């Protein structure tokens, strides 16, 4: 794996653990696609740092569990602004 990819994978993993951001938010911060972030944390990170990968997985699982709440809040906000 190339050095810049290896470095990005670790930065993304640490960012997600630190901020509890979603894949979409993280992709925006790093200027890459959601697919790239997902591939980095599900395929590449476990090979580089399994311990960090486990922490990231817990955060992403939590985000997934809360997804329906976030969607409802966004919709409510959309209609309140009208």
Phi, psi and omega per residue, in radians:
X1 nan 2.425 -3.117
X2 -1.209 2.638 -3.080
X3 -1.026 -0.735 -3.099
X4 -1.178 -0.563 3.093
X5 -1.240 -0.775 3.137
X6 -1.013 -0.785 3.141
X7 -1.130 -0.770 3.139
X8 -1.072 -0.740 -3.129
X9 -1.032 -0.799 3.130
X10 -1.165 -0.700 3.118
X11 -1.109 -0.743 3.128
X12 -1.118 -0.790 3.124
X13 -1.045 -0.798 3.123
X14 -1.154 -0.662 3.127
X15 -1.091 -0.814 -3.128
X16 -1.096 -0.744 3.128
X17 -1.122 -0.722 -3.071
X18 -1.263 -0.753 -2.994
X19 -1.783 -0.270 -3.075
X20 1.111 0.447 3.130
X21 -1.174 2.733 3.037
X22 -1.395 2.998 3.090
X23 -1.066 -0.733 -3.125
X24 -1.108 -0.802 3.122
X25 -1.113 -0.720 3.137
X26 -1.133 -0.737 3.113
X27 -1.031 -0.709 3.136
X28 -1.130 -0.753 -3.134
X29 -1.097 -0.733 -3.058
X30 -1.604 -0.093 3.103
X31 1.199 0.587 3.092
X32 -2.201 3.019 -3.131
X33 -1.387 2.822 3.075
X34 -1.066 -0.629 3.131
X35 -1.087 -0.696 3.134
X36 -1.143 -0.788 3.118
X37 -1.060 -0.797 -3.121
X38 -1.078 -0.792 3.128
X39 -1.105 -0.717 3.135
X40 -1.049 -0.801 -3.041
X41 -1.471 -0.391 -3.124
X42 -1.701 -0.501 -3.093
X43 -1.926 -0.835 -3.020
X44 -1.420 -0.790 -3.076
X45 -1.048 -0.727 3.117
X46 -1.056 -0.508 3.100
X47 -1.335 -0.531 -3.092
X48 -1.512 -0.845 -3.055
X49 -2.570 1.522 -3.081
X50 -1.030 -0.587 -3.134
X51 -1.153 -0.808 3.096
X52 -1.130 -0.676 3.131
X53 -1.053 -0.673 3.120
X54 -1.147 -0.692 3.114
X55 -1.144 -0.755 3.129
X56 -1.095 -0.722 -3.141
X57 -1.053 -0.717 3.113
X58 -1.083 -0.743 3.125
X59 -1.108 -0.814 -3.104
X60 -1.168 -0.617 3.066
X61 -1.121 -0.696 3.090
X62 -1.111 -0.775 3.110
X63 -1.053 -0.696 -3.139
X64 -1.146 -0.680 3.125
X65 -1.155 -0.514 -3.113
X66 -1.639 0.002 -3.030
X67 -0.976 -0.752 -3.107
X68 -1.142 -0.524 3.109
X69 -1.237 -0.786 3.136
X70 -1.063 -0.733 3.139
X71 -1.099 -0.733 3.116
X72 -1.143 -0.691 3.131
X73 -1.152 -0.698 3.135
X74 -1.147 -0.715 3.130
X75 -1.155 -0.766 3.121
X76 -1.047 -0.784 3.126
X77 -1.086 -0.710 3.136
X78 -1.004 -0.782 -3.089
X79 -1.400 -0.397 3.067
X80 -1.257 -0.489 -3.110
X81 -1.371 -0.182 -3.103
X82 -1.384 nan nan
